[in-house]
């Protein structure tokens, strides 16, 4: 059977920011998919052709902020990509019988407030639909780590490290939510990060369960560095002495001993020559360390084909 013999899946792209726009291009370029609708969060995009938003030829599909109109299209799938999830909206999409894939920091919903996980599961059951949380990290890379454990007779500990400068990901709201550009107040910053990223705790539990382990402790350890000079990144400004780098360790433990750890070392501006205090080294990629029988060590790096015209959302957008 050739691709031409397959009936394309009818897809709605929900939001078209950095990641959503990359996903929109991937949908338009894939003959297995048919774009039937686009949800626009920004009023300035309502009424625009999807092709114009994506930098492609005109499609005849116009962006809208009318959720009812999009659900009336009865799509096979909605690619849901706001910066953070709205649980009530997801319940509505699932209950309508629409499958959802999302990069909006959500895996099971277990650590979101107000019983979000149970609500989403119930909505999916009522609608006969599915919810799949994905993206680059903490979704795709932990999946690679779990695949690597298949060669181990025993697994004692799994560690994933992300070490990157994120200045090319120009989403000020994301970085401000993590405390970038704000005063160095460690306890406040840690509490805000804990609240902003429930998905890391969800991934810790899912990874442990996948290898037959039940965690009994979840913890976050975080260190911050500050800017040694004022910096203008174009999409946001970071003043001297405010937070400009983050080193976070999300740890799932058993009987007080770490079993799975997700570590993110992020900077904003090092690639442009700005420095931090302290100035942590980066290796620009991911390392996966599995302590087991045998031990496994992996390093994942990626380099865009065109550094002058980079699509920074491509590593997060296409995995769905």
C-alpha positions as CSV (number, residue, x, y, z in Angstrom):
1,X,0.0,0.0,0.0
2,X,1.4,3.4,-1.0
3,X,0.9,6.7,0.8
4,X,-1.6,7.7,-1.9
5,X,-3.8,4.8,-0.9
6,X,-4.2,5.9,2.7
7,X,-7.0,8.2,3.8
8,X,-5.4,11.2,5.5
9,X,-6.1,11.8,9.1
10,X,-8.1,15.1,9.6
11,X,-6.1,17.3,11.9
12,X,-6.7,20.6,13.7
13,X,-3.7,22.6,14.9
14,X,-4.4,24.3,18.2
15,X,-2.2,27.5,18.6
16,X,0.6,28.6,16.3
17,X,3.4,29.9,18.5
18,X,7.0,28.8,18.2
19,X,6.3,25.1,18.5
20,X,2.8,25.1,17.1
21,X,4.0,26.9,13.9
22,X,6.6,24.2,13.4
23,X,4.0,21.5,13.9
24,X,1.7,23.3,11.4
25,X,4.4,23.1,8.8
26,X,4.9,19.4,9.5
27,X,1.2,18.7,9.1
28,X,1.0,20.6,5.8
29,X,4.1,18.7,4.5
30,X,2.8,15.2,5.4
31,X,0.6,13.5,2.9
32,X,-0.8,11.3,5.6
33,X,-2.4,14.3,7.3
34,X,-5.1,16.8,6.2
35,X,-5.2,20.1,7.9
36,X,-8.9,21.0,8.4
37,X,-8.7,23.7,11.1
38,X,-6.4,26.1,13.1
39,X,-7.1,27.6,16.5
40,X,-5.5,31.0,16.9
41,X,-4.7,32.3,20.4
42,X,-3.6,35.7,19.1
43,X,-6.4,37.9,17.7
44,X,-4.0,39.1,15.1
45,X,-3.9,35.6,13.5
46,X,-7.7,35.1,13.4
47,X,-8.8,35.0,9.7
48,X,-5.3,34.4,8.4
49,X,-4.7,31.4,6.0
50,X,-2.8,28.6,7.7
51,X,-0.3,28.7,4.8
52,X,0.5,32.4,5.6
53,X,1.0,31.6,9.2
54,X,3.3,28.6,8.4
55,X,5.2,30.2,5.6
56,X,3.7,27.9,3.0
57,X,1.3,28.3,0.1
58,X,-2.3,29.2,0.7
59,X,-4.4,26.3,2.0
60,X,-7.9,27.8,2.2
61,X,-8.0,26.9,5.9
62,X,-8.4,30.1,7.9
63,X,-7.4,30.4,11.6
64,X,-10.2,30.9,14.1
65,X,-10.7,31.4,17.8
66,X,-14.1,29.6,17.7
67,X,-13.6,26.2,19.5
68,X,-17.2,25.2,18.6
69,X,-16.5,25.6,14.9
70,X,-13.4,23.5,15.1
71,X,-15.1,20.7,17.1
72,X,-18.0,20.7,14.5
73,X,-15.4,19.7,11.9
74,X,-15.1,16.3,13.8
75,X,-11.4,16.1,13.3
76,X,-9.6,12.8,14.0
77,X,-7.0,14.6,16.1
78,X,-6.3,18.0,17.6
79,X,-2.6,18.9,18.0
80,X,-2.8,21.0,21.2
81,X,0.2,23.3,21.7
82,X,-0.3,26.2,24.1
83,X,2.5,27.0,26.5
84,X,0.5,25.5,29.4
85,X,-2.6,23.3,29.3
86,X,-6.1,24.4,30.1
87,X,-7.6,21.2,31.7
88,X,-11.2,22.3,31.1
89,X,-10.6,22.8,27.4
90,X,-8.9,19.4,27.2
91,X,-11.8,17.8,28.9
92,X,-14.1,19.4,26.4
93,X,-12.0,18.2,23.4
94,X,-11.8,14.6,24.7
95,X,-15.4,14.4,25.7
96,X,-16.3,15.5,22.2
97,X,-14.6,12.3,20.9
98,X,-11.5,14.0,19.5
99,X,-8.1,12.4,20.0
100,X,-5.5,14.9,21.4
101,X,-1.7,15.0,21.2
102,X,0.0,17.8,23.1
103,X,3.3,19.3,24.0
104,X,1.8,21.5,26.7
105,X,3.7,20.1,29.7
106,X,1.2,17.2,30.3
107,X,1.6,13.5,30.4
108,X,-1.0,12.0,32.8
109,X,-2.3,15.1,34.6
110,X,-1.7,13.3,37.9
111,X,0.2,16.3,39.4
112,X,-2.0,19.1,38.1
113,X,-4.5,20.5,40.7
114,X,-8.2,19.7,41.2
115,X,-8.0,16.1,40.2
116,X,-6.9,16.9,36.6
117,X,-5.6,13.4,35.9
118,X,-8.9,11.7,36.8
119,X,-10.9,14.3,35.0
120,X,-9.0,13.9,31.8
121,X,-9.2,10.1,32.0
122,X,-13.0,10.3,32.6
123,X,-13.5,12.7,29.7
124,X,-11.5,10.5,27.4
125,X,-13.5,7.4,28.4
126,X,-16.8,9.2,27.9
127,X,-15.7,10.5,24.4
128,X,-13.9,7.3,23.4
129,X,-10.8,9.4,22.7
130,X,-7.2,9.4,23.7
131,X,-4.7,11.9,25.1
132,X,-1.0,11.7,24.3
133,X,1.5,14.0,25.9
134,X,4.8,14.4,24.0
135,X,7.5,16.8,23.0
136,X,11.3,16.8,23.2
137,X,11.9,16.9,26.9
138,X,10.6,15.6,29.3
139,X,8.8,13.3,26.8
140,X,10.8,12.1,23.8
141,X,14.2,11.9,25.5
142,X,12.9,9.9,28.5
143,X,11.4,7.5,25.9
144,X,14.8,7.0,24.4
145,X,16.2,6.3,27.9
146,X,13.5,3.7,28.6
147,X,14.2,2.0,25.2
148,X,17.9,1.8,26.3
149,X,17.0,0.0,29.5
150,X,15.8,-2.9,27.4
151,X,19.5,-4.0,27.2
152,X,19.8,-4.1,31.0
153,X,19.2,-7.2,33.2
154,X,18.7,-4.8,36.2
155,X,18.3,-1.1,36.5
156,X,19.4,0.7,39.6
157,X,19.2,4.4,38.5
158,X,18.3,6.5,35.4
159,X,19.6,10.0,34.9
160,X,18.8,12.3,32.0
161,X,20.6,15.6,31.6
162,X,19.6,18.5,29.3
163,X,22.3,21.1,28.9
164,X,21.6,23.9,26.5
165,X,21.5,27.7,25.9
166,X,17.9,28.5,25.1
167,X,18.2,32.1,23.9
168,X,17.0,31.2,20.4
169,X,13.7,30.0,21.9
170,X,12.2,33.5,22.0
171,X,9.2,32.9,24.2
172,X,9.4,35.5,27.0
173,X,6.4,34.1,28.9
174,X,8.0,30.7,29.2
175,X,11.3,32.0,30.7
176,X,9.6,34.5,33.0
177,X,7.5,31.7,34.4
178,X,10.8,29.9,35.3
179,X,12.1,33.1,37.0
180,X,14.4,34.4,34.4
181,X,14.9,38.1,34.6
182,X,13.6,38.2,38.2
183,X,15.5,38.8,41.5
184,X,17.5,35.9,42.9
185,X,15.1,34.6,45.6
186,X,15.8,30.9,45.7
187,X,12.8,29.7,47.8
188,X,10.3,31.7,45.6
189,X,11.9,30.6,42.4
190,X,11.8,26.9,43.5
191,X,8.2,27.1,44.5
192,X,7.3,28.7,41.2
193,X,9.2,26.1,39.2
194,X,7.5,23.3,41.2
195,X,4.1,24.7,40.3
196,X,5.0,25.5,36.7
197,X,6.2,22.0,35.7
198,X,4.0,19.2,37.1
199,X,4.9,17.2,34.0
200,X,8.4,16.5,35.3
201,X,6.9,14.6,38.3
202,X,4.6,12.8,36.1
203,X,7.4,11.6,33.8
204,X,9.5,10.5,36.8
205,X,6.6,8.2,37.9
206,X,5.9,6.9,34.4
207,X,9.5,6.1,33.8
208,X,9.9,4.3,37.1
209,X,6.6,2.3,36.5
210,X,7.9,1.3,33.0
211,X,10.7,-0.6,34.6
212,X,8.6,-2.0,37.5
213,X,9.5,0.5,40.2
214,X,7.1,2.5,42.4
215,X,8.5,5.8,43.7
216,X,7.8,6.9,47.2
217,X,9.4,10.3,47.0
218,X,9.5,13.3,44.6
219,X,11.8,16.3,45.0
220,X,13.2,19.3,43.2
221,X,16.6,20.8,43.8
222,X,17.4,24.0,42.0
223,X,20.3,26.4,41.7
224,X,20.3,29.7,39.9
225,X,22.9,32.0,38.3
226,X,22.6,35.7,37.7
227,X,23.6,37.9,34.8
228,X,26.9,39.7,35.1
229,X,25.7,42.4,32.7
230,X,22.5,43.8,31.3
231,X,21.4,41.8,28.2
232,X,18.8,42.4,25.5
233,X,17.8,39.1,23.9
234,X,15.4,40.7,21.5
235,X,12.3,39.0,22.9
236,X,13.2,39.9,26.5
237,X,15.6,41.9,28.6
238,X,17.6,40.5,31.6
239,X,19.0,43.0,34.0
240,X,22.4,42.6,35.6
241,X,22.0,40.7,38.9
242,X,18.8,38.9,38.0
243,X,18.3,35.3,37.1
244,X,19.8,34.3,33.8
245,X,20.5,30.5,34.2
246,X,18.9,27.6,36.0
247,X,20.1,24.1,37.0
248,X,17.2,22.0,38.2
249,X,17.2,18.4,39.3
250,X,13.8,16.6,39.4
251,X,14.4,13.5,41.5
252,X,12.2,10.4,42.1
253,X,13.4,8.2,44.9
254,X,12.8,4.9,46.5
255,X,13.4,4.5,50.3
256,X,15.4,7.8,50.2
257,X,17.6,6.8,47.4
258,X,17.4,8.5,43.9
259,X,16.1,6.1,41.2
260,X,15.3,8.5,38.4
261,X,16.5,12.0,37.8
262,X,15.7,14.6,35.2
263,X,18.2,17.5,35.2
264,X,17.9,20.7,33.1
265,X,20.7,23.2,32.9
266,X,19.4,26.2,31.0
267,X,21.1,29.5,30.1
268,X,19.8,32.5,28.2
269,X,22.4,34.4,26.3
270,X,25.7,32.4,26.5
271,X,25.6,31.8,22.8
272,X,25.7,35.6,22.3
273,X,28.7,36.0,24.6
274,X,26.9,37.0,27.8
275,X,28.2,35.5,31.1
276,X,26.6,34.4,34.3
277,X,27.6,34.1,38.0
278,X,28.4,31.3,38.4
279,X,29.1,30.5,34.8
280,X,28.2,26.8,34.3
281,X,29.6,24.9,31.3
282,X,27.2,23.5,28.8
283,X,27.5,20.5,26.4
284,X,24.6,21.5,24.2
285,X,22.5,18.3,24.1
286,X,21.3,15.4,26.3
287,X,23.1,12.7,28.2
288,X,21.4,9.5,29.4
289,X,23.1,7.6,32.2
290,X,21.7,4.2,33.2
291,X,23.3,2.5,36.2
292,X,22.4,-1.1,35.9
293,X,23.7,-4.4,34.5
294,X,25.2,-3.4,32.2
295,X,25.7,0.4,32.6
296,X,24.5,2.4,29.6
297,X,25.8,5.9,28.5
298,X,24.2,7.8,25.6
299,X,24.6,11.3,24.3
300,X,22.1,13.0,22.0
301,X,22.9,16.1,20.1
302,X,21.3,17.7,17.1
303,X,22.4,20.4,14.6
304,X,19.9,22.2,12.3
305,X,20.7,22.1,8.6
306,X,20.4,25.9,8.4
307,X,21.7,27.9,11.4
308,X,20.8,31.2,9.7
309,X,17.2,30.3,9.3
310,X,16.6,27.9,12.2
311,X,13.2,26.4,13.1
312,X,13.8,26.2,16.8
313,X,10.4,24.5,17.4
314,X,11.2,21.5,15.2
315,X,12.6,19.3,18.0
316,X,9.4,19.7,20.0
317,X,6.7,20.1,17.3
318,X,7.2,17.1,15.0
319,X,7.4,14.3,17.7
320,X,3.6,14.2,18.0
